[in-house]
Amino acid sequence: MKVQLSADTQAMLDSLQKSVRETLERKRRLGQYAIIGKNGK
């Protein structure tokens, strides 16, 4: 079931995802590690 988001909410989510993607890519290029939790763990 897909939830329909408002345009503003979708724009915020897209911006957040882009920021995270860019930050993780920068850390990868610098040889730094990132700790990623899944399902609250």
Secondary structure, DSSP 8 states (H G I E B T S, - for coil): ------HHHHHHHHHHHHHHHHHHHHHHHHT------STT-
